[in-house]
Amino acid sequence: MAKLSKPNVPQFAVDVYQNEYLPEGGREVNAIVTVTATGGGTVGGAVGAPHLYTPGRAPSAAVAVMVDCSGSMDYPPAKMRNARDATAAAVDTLRDGVHFAVIAGTHVAKEVYPGGGRLAVADASTREQAKQALRRLHAGGGTAIGTWLRLADRLLSSADVAIRHGILLTDGRNEHESPQDLRAALDDCAGRFTCDARGVGTDWEVKEVTGIASALLGTADIVADPAGLAADFTRMMETAMGKEVADVALRLWTPVGTTVRFVKQVAPAVEDLTGRRTESGPRSGDYPTGSWGDESRDYHVCVEVPPAHVGQEMLAARVSLVVPEPGTDSARSLGAQGLVRAVWTDDVAASTSLNPQVAHYTGQAELARTIQQGLDLRKAGDRDGATAKLGRAVQLASASGNADTAKLLAKVVDVVDAATGTVRLKAKVAEADEMTLETRSTKTVRVKK
């Protein structure tokens, strides 16, 4: 049954939260930029791709599902069966008309369905054929994830669609290609499709899986129990089917003499976009944000402005949203923009007041960083260093109301006093609990506005 989406044009809104007041000579300006997309469903037409758009229908999309079929997927034997069932559930979630393919990943990548270097178009018949093909999947071979991504890219790029998305499942480490080969594949695929990555069990490398999702602007998570794969794959595919506009970029214009210190996504997860800037004009740069459905995200923008005297004010940055203009090197504005201001004052109370949104997300970014540092120190055998860092993480999670992260931390440390960050490292920690904390460390809780 085709799923029709709302037949109204998507609207993007930009809201800026900041304390614009600086003391005389002050230079650092911080702002939280909230971007919200609502009422989607006709983005194909709205942003310049009428050939991809049918009124009242969701935009055209292509999805490639990459399933780890390496030898380790046979241990325990239920793991491969769960992976087949999860992929079948994902295929069932495809809406009619979506182009799709299933890839088996080992030390090489093989097309499972439809084959022949092409994509199938989802309907009752092709979904059933894909599920029949999945039953023939078996485990055997090594792991070279870069080859999976390159095949997915070739297949996805064969369709003239608005949204291109990958789902990748692995249960092991990327042992049959060099880290440089995987990095090169990610660099080549970045900006061509988004990809969600999942690690099943506990024998995979967290930094590999999170690195794939980060590079391809998707989500990463652990499915410690393979029995949970089908529900997770269904949720992932439902989210992918809800995406309505691809390749949205946050465009930041700054005046002469202003330097961009950083641009980070801070909700729903921390992702540093600073190094991904592409120049888009004089004093203007674009930061990729991937695909959007009906959702809201927060970004922390920090710029350094020239010093000025009391009473002066300036526009420190202008934030807007753009999408590529099909068939050209230019981009089209999505109509929403926000202004970041700087005003110099001798009012000490005004210039030293911390904006609640900026303070909250500065703490959330520190929380993510501190968890990673604490877990790295724990692995290195530095118990005192790990205790200090993870204690600070407990304190930050408690102060910001990040209950989910606090629960994950409590599986790795015994919390004596959350408010002061007094903790003891647990003598024994389940590997799945430690990996879950590491994988989800960048997930943030939104500030109550």
Number of C-alpha atoms within 10 A of each C-alpha: 8 13 11 14 17 14 16 15 17 20 16 20 17 20 16 21 19 20 23 23 22 26 20 18 14 19 16 19 23 24 24 28 25 19 21 18 18 16 18 26 28 25 29 26 16 17 21 17 17 15 12 17 20 15 17 14 17 28 30 24 26 29 28 26 26 27 27 32 27 23 17 20 25 15 12 11 11 13 21 23 19 18 26 23 20 22 26 23 20 23 25 19 19 26 21 17 17 21 25 28 26 29 25 22 31 24 22 17 23 16 20 20 24 18 14 9 14 18 23 20 20 23 19 12 9 17 22 15 14 22 19 13 16 22 12 9 16 17 19 16 17 21 26 24 29 27 20 27 27 17 20 28 21 13 24 27 16 13 17 14 20 22 27 28 26 26 26 25 24 27 28 23 17 21 12 16 15 12 14 10 15 21 16 13 19 21 13 13 20 19 17 18 25 27 28 25 24 27 28 24 21 20 16 18 17 21 11 19 26 24 17 27 23 22 18 24 20 21 20 21 20 28 18 20 13 21 17 14 26 19 13 19 26 20 15 18 24 15 13 26 23 19 25 25 26 27 20 21 23 22 23 24 22 21 16 11 11 17 17 20 13 15 23 20 22 27 22 16 22 24 19 17 18 17 10 13 17 14 13 15 9 10 16 17 18 23 23 20 21 21 22 22 21 18 15 16 18 24 25 24 25 20 19 18 23 15 15 19 15 14 10 12 16 15 15 27 27 16 21 22 24 21 20 18 14 14 8 7 7 11 17 14 16 18 12 16 20 19 18 24 19 23 22 23 22 14 13 11 11 15 18 12 12 14 15 16 22 21 15 21 24 14 18 28 24 17 28 23 16 22 25 21 18 24 23 15 19 18 11 11 11 13 16 13 17 25 22 18 24 30 29 23 29 29 21 26 26 17 15 18 14 19 14 15 25 19 13 19 24 17 18 22 21 16 22 12 12 19 15 15 21 18 22 18 20 13 8 9 12 10 13 17 18 16 23 20 25 24 21 21 24 25 22 25 20 19 17 7 6
